[in-house]
Amino acid sequence: MKTQVAIIGGGPSGLLLSQLLHRRGIESVVLERKTKDYVLGRIRAGVLEQGLVRLLEEAGCAARLHAEGHVHGGTLISYGDQMFRVDFTEHTGTPVIVYGQTEVTRDLYAAREAADGIIEYEVEDVVIHAADTDAPYVTYTIHGQPRRVDCDFVAGCDGFHGVSRQTIPLDVRKEYEKVYPFGWLGILSETPPVNHELVYANSPRGFALCSMRNEHLSRYYIQCSLSDRPEDWTDEAFWQELKRRIPADQAEKLVTGPSIEKSIAPLRSFVTEPMRWGRLFLCGDAAHIVPPTGAKGLNTAASDVHYLYTGLREFYETGSSAGIDSYSQKALARVWKAERFSWWFSSLMHRYPDQSEFDLKMQVADLEFLRSSKAAQKAMAENYVGLPY
């Protein structure tokens, strides 16, 4: 099989890139390790920056997003029983949209299937060959049968554990990492959200987040030990702990119910440089990971897709390689700003095991400064709604 762009990874970033390229007449093949149902079963955050919304519009995949998504003009931050609002619209003129990542992926699958896009599922033994030449190709197997796709470029959208990053030689790539000493225990419940906007809570007992998928489906998180397992927490224990960490007035109106999904996610900051080697380009989690505080994971992957799509389009439409040559530099410049924001927001809202009394006082001072300073709120709002591409 031959194509112009081989895309490894059939999650939202790989599908979005494929659909955007298709709209400009550029061929691609998507290789996905799992089944479609497995990909759609992943539970992820769903706070979308306007940059991602515009990309979905350009891809022709935003109709359901605009019909069902929830526009959020701000967010709530609490510490103890104090709570204040950061108004995104006031400070930036821009809201975010709450729309589940699963739904984004579902819409992209529908678009690729309607266009007869080629998506290979359950691929194994993926190897990227000759990425540092003008004739790269990818070999893989499906149910034991060998396959090969020849291409002009390879887009590695296959996540942290995928083969794409590992293909870049160790003497070329450099990795930066911070592992946080806690995780997030999250549950999904068929209950109305406690608030119409997200509530980020700093509590002496640890961080909590009240989020939602829609008016009947809520997503809640609490900071937990890395040694915890989801089965260690009953639903009742989770709800009791959540109520202890959010302001009393929010806890009183919290509607509880049985969880329909429960999981623990570790927190990590990670970046690899460069994001390009020859004709191989890394996108999303293959190149970088952010803590979920502030919901930058999918949005940062989307900015990668923007830069790569723009560069590839320029190459095929004008013959210029300027866009693909500057891809890594442009993507990383924005990635590191997103990493900084996610690190800062995580540091502000969580309890760390080695925090001193002085550290805790500084954390409160930082929160009170954010509460009282319009300039600080504007800086947070600019980062939360998404820095420009």
WOMO-V895319 format. One record per residue. N is the residue number from 0. RES is the residue in one small letter. SS is DSSP state (~ for helix, > for strand, _ for the rest). NEAR is the number of other ideal C-beta (glycine too) atoms within 12 Angstrom. Layout:
# WOMO-V895319
((N & RES & SS & NEAR) (N & RES & SS & NEAR))
This chain:
# WOMO-V895319
((0 & m & _ & 21) (1 & k & > & 18) (2 & t & _ & 29) (3 & q & _ & 30) (4 & v & > & 46) (5 & a & > & 48) (6 & i & > & 56) (7 & i & > & 48) (8 & g & _ & 49) (9 & g & _ & 43) (10 & g & _ & 47) (11 & p & ~ & 51) (12 & s & ~ & 53) (13 & g & ~ & 50) (14 & l & ~ & 47) (15 & l & ~ & 53) (16 & l & ~ & 51) (17 & s & ~ & 48) (18 & q & ~ & 41) (19 & l & ~ & 42) (20 & l & ~ & 40) (21 & h & ~ & 36) (22 & r & ~ & 25) (23 & r & _ & 25) (24 & g & _ & 14) (25 & i & _ & 31) (26 & e & _ & 28) (27 & s & > & 45) (28 & v & > & 39) (29 & v & > & 45) (30 & l & > & 46) (31 & e & _ & 39) (32 & r & _ & 31) (33 & k & _ & 25) (34 & t & _ & 18) (35 & k & ~ & 26) (36 & d & ~ & 16) (37 & y & ~ & 16) (38 & v & ~ & 33) (39 & l & ~ & 27) (40 & g & _ & 19) (41 & r & _ & 30) (42 & i & _ & 28) (43 & r & _ & 36) (44 & a & _ & 41) (45 & g & _ & 38) (46 & v & > & 42) (47 & l & > & 44) (48 & e & _ & 43) (49 & q & ~ & 33) (50 & g & ~ & 32) (51 & l & ~ & 44) (52 & v & ~ & 33) (53 & r & ~ & 27) (54 & l & ~ & 39) (55 & l & ~ & 39) (56 & e & ~ & 22) (57 & e & ~ & 26) (58 & a & _ & 37) (59 & g & _ & 23) (60 & c & _ & 37) (61 & a & _ & 28) (62 & a & ~ & 17) (63 & r & ~ & 22) (64 & l & ~ & 33) (65 & h & ~ & 19) (66 & a & ~ & 14) (67 & e & ~ & 23) (68 & g & _ & 31) (69 & h & > & 30) (70 & v & > & 24) (71 & h & > & 35) (72 & g & _ & 26) (73 & g & > & 29) (74 & t & > & 40) (75 & l & > & 33) (76 & i & > & 42) (77 & s & > & 36) (78 & y & > & 34) (79 & g & _ & 23) (80 & d & _ & 19) (81 & q & > & 23) (82 & m & > & 28) (83 & f & > & 30) (84 & r & > & 27) (85 & v & > & 40) (86 & d & > & 25) (87 & f & ~ & 32) (88 & t & ~ & 23) (89 & e & ~ & 18) (90 & h & ~ & 26) (91 & t & ~ & 26) (92 & g & _ & 14) (93 & t & _ & 29) (94 & p & _ & 29) (95 & v & > & 38) (96 & i & > & 35) (97 & v & > & 36) (98 & y & _ & 39) (99 & g & _ & 34) (100 & q & ~ & 39) (101 & t & ~ & 30) (102 & e & ~ & 36) (103 & v & ~ & 44) (104 & t & ~ & 41) (105 & r & ~ & 28) (106 & d & ~ & 35) (107 & l & ~ & 46) (108 & y & ~ & 32) (109 & a & ~ & 23) (110 & a & ~ & 31) (111 & r & ~ & 35) (112 & e & ~ & 21) (113 & a & ~ & 15) (114 & a & _ & 25) (115 & d & _ & 11) (116 & g & _ & 33) (117 & i & > & 28) (118 & i & > & 37) (119 & e & > & 35) (120 & y & _ & 23) (121 & e & _ & 24) (122 & v & > & 36) (123 & e & > & 21) (124 & d & > & 20) (125 & v & > & 34) (126 & v & > & 27) (127 & i & > & 39) (128 & h & > & 24) (129 & a & _ & 24) (130 & a & _ & 34) (131 & d & _ & 18) (132 & t & _ & 18) (133 & d & _ & 14) (134 & a & _ & 17) (135 & p & _ & 34) (136 & y & > & 28) (137 & v & > & 44) (138 & t & > & 27) (139 & y & > & 32) (140 & t & > & 19) (141 & i & > & 23) (142 & h & _ & 13) (143 & g & _ & 11) (144 & q & > & 14) (145 & p & > & 17) (146 & r & > & 25) (147 & r & > & 27) (148 & v & > & 34) (149 & d & > & 25) (150 & c & _ & 38) (151 & d & _ & 33) (152 & f & > & 46) (153 & v & > & 52) (154 & a & > & 55) (155 & g & > & 48) (156 & c & _ & 47) (157 & d & _ & 41) (158 & g & _ & 34) (159 & f & _ & 29) (160 & h & _ & 17) (161 & g & _ & 37) (162 & v & ~ & 31) (163 & s & ~ & 42) (164 & r & ~ & 40) (165 & q & ~ & 26) (166 & t & ~ & 32) (167 & i & _ & 32) (168 & p & _ & 15) (169 & l & _ & 12) (170 & d & _ & 7) (171 & v & _ & 21) (172 & r & _ & 25) (173 & k & > & 18) (174 & e & > & 24) (175 & y & > & 20) (176 & e & > & 18) (177 & k & > & 22) (178 & v & > & 16) (179 & y & > & 33) (180 & p & > & 22) (181 & f & > & 32) (182 & g & > & 31) (183 & w & > & 37) (184 & l & > & 41) (185 & g & > & 36) (186 & i & > & 39) (187 & l & > & 35) (188 & s & > & 31) (189 & e & _ & 21) (190 & t & _ & 28) (191 & p & _ & 20) (192 & p & _ & 31) (193 & v & _ & 35) (194 & n & _ & 34) (195 & h & _ & 24) (196 & e & _ & 33) (197 & l & _ & 42) (198 & v & > & 41) (199 & y & > & 43) (200 & a & > & 46) (201 & n & > & 41) (202 & s & _ & 36) (203 & p & _ & 19) (204 & r & _ & 21) (205 & g & _ & 30) (206 & f & _ & 42) (207 & a & > & 44) (208 & l & > & 46) (209 & c & > & 40) (210 & s & > & 42) (211 & m & > & 34) (212 & r & > & 34) (213 & n & > & 25) (214 & e & _ & 18) (215 & h & _ & 17) (216 & l & > & 30) (217 & s & > & 36) (218 & r & > & 42) (219 & y & > & 45) (220 & y & > & 44) (221 & i & > & 39) (222 & q & > & 40) (223 & c & > & 36) (224 & s & _ & 20) (225 & l & _ & 19) (226 & s & _ & 13) (227 & d & _ & 25) (228 & r & _ & 14) (229 & p & ~ & 23) (230 & e & ~ & 14) (231 & d & ~ & 16) (232 & w & _ & 27) (233 & t & _ & 17) (234 & d & ~ & 24) (235 & e & ~ & 15) (236 & a & ~ & 22) (237 & f & ~ & 35) (238 & w & ~ & 31) (239 & q & ~ & 18) (240 & e & ~ & 31) (241 & l & ~ & 42) (242 & k & ~ & 28) (243 & r & ~ & 23) (244 & r & ~ & 38) (245 & i & _ & 40) (246 & p & _ & 30) (247 & a & ~ & 18) (248 & d & ~ & 17) (249 & q & ~ & 32) (250 & a & ~ & 28) (251 & e & ~ & 13) (252 & k & ~ & 19) (253 & l & _ & 31) (254 & v & _ & 25) (255 & t & _ & 26) (256 & g & _ & 20) (257 & p & _ & 17) (258 & s & > & 29) (259 & i & > & 20) (260 & e & > & 24) (261 & k & > & 30) (262 & s & > & 27) (263 & i & > & 27) (264 & a & > & 32) (265 & p & > & 26) (266 & l & > & 35) (267 & r & > & 30) (268 & s & > & 34) (269 & f & > & 34) (270 & v & > & 37) (271 & t & > & 36) (272 & e & > & 25) (273 & p & _ & 28) (274 & m & _ & 45) (275 & r & > & 41) (276 & w & > & 33) (277 & g & _ & 27) (278 & r & _ & 37) (279 & l & > & 46) (280 & f & > & 51) (281 & l & > & 51) (282 & c & _ & 51) (283 & g & ~ & 50) (284 & d & ~ & 36) (285 & a & ~ & 46) (286 & a & _ & 51) (287 & h & > & 42) (288 & i & > & 36) (289 & v & _ & 42) (290 & p & _ & 41) (291 & p & _ & 42) (292 & t & _ & 43) (293 & g & _ & 43) (294 & a & _ & 42) (295 & k & _ & 44) (296 & g & ~ & 42) (297 & l & ~ & 46) (298 & n & ~ & 48) (299 & t & ~ & 49) (300 & a & ~ & 51) (301 & a & ~ & 46) (302 & s & ~ & 42) (303 & d & ~ & 48) (304 & v & ~ & 50) (305 & h & ~ & 37) (306 & y & ~ & 42) (307 & l & ~ & 50) (308 & y & ~ & 43) (309 & t & ~ & 31) (310 & g & ~ & 38) (311 & l & ~ & 42) (312 & r & ~ & 30) (313 & e & ~ & 22) (314 & f & ~ & 28) (315 & y & ~ & 24) (316 & e & ~ & 16) (317 & t & ~ & 15) (318 & g & _ & 11) (319 & s & _ & 16) (320 & s & _ & 19) (321 & a & ~ & 18) (322 & g & ~ & 28) (323 & i & ~ & 34) (324 & d & ~ & 21) (325 & s & _ & 23) (326 & y & ~ & 38) (327 & s & ~ & 33) (328 & q & ~ & 20) (329 & k & ~ & 28) (330 & a & ~ & 41) (331 & l & ~ & 28) (332 & a & ~ & 24) (333 & r & ~ & 36) (334 & v & ~ & 43) (335 & w & ~ & 27) (336 & k & ~ & 29) (337 & a & ~ & 42) (338 & e & ~ & 35) (339 & r & ~ & 25) (340 & f & ~ & 33) (341 & s & ~ & 37) (342 & w & ~ & 30) (343 & w & ~ & 27) (344 & f & ~ & 35) (345 & s & ~ & 36) (346 & s & ~ & 27) (347 & l & ~ & 35) (348 & m & ~ & 42) (349 & h & _ & 41) (350 & r & _ & 29) (351 & y & _ & 22) (352 & p & _ & 15) (353 & d & _ & 12) (354 & q & _ & 20) (355 & s & _ & 11) (356 & e & ~ & 9) (357 & f & ~ & 11) (358 & d & ~ & 18) (359 & l & ~ & 22) (360 & k & ~ & 13) (361 & m & ~ & 17) (362 & q & ~ & 29) (363 & v & ~ & 23) (364 & a & ~ & 18) (365 & d & ~ & 24) (366 & l & ~ & 32) (367 & e & ~ & 20) (368 & f & ~ & 21) (369 & l & ~ & 33) (370 & r & ~ & 25) (371 & s & ~ & 15) (372 & s & _ & 19) (373 & k & ~ & 17) (374 & a & ~ & 13) (375 & a & ~ & 24) (376 & q & ~ & 28) (377 & k & ~ & 22) (378 & a & ~ & 23) (379 & m & ~ & 35) (380 & a & ~ & 35) (381 & e & ~ & 25) (382 & n & ~ & 37) (383 & y & ~ & 42) (384 & v & ~ & 39) (385 & g & _ & 36) (386 & l & _ & 28) (387 & p & _ & 18) (388 & y & _ & 27))
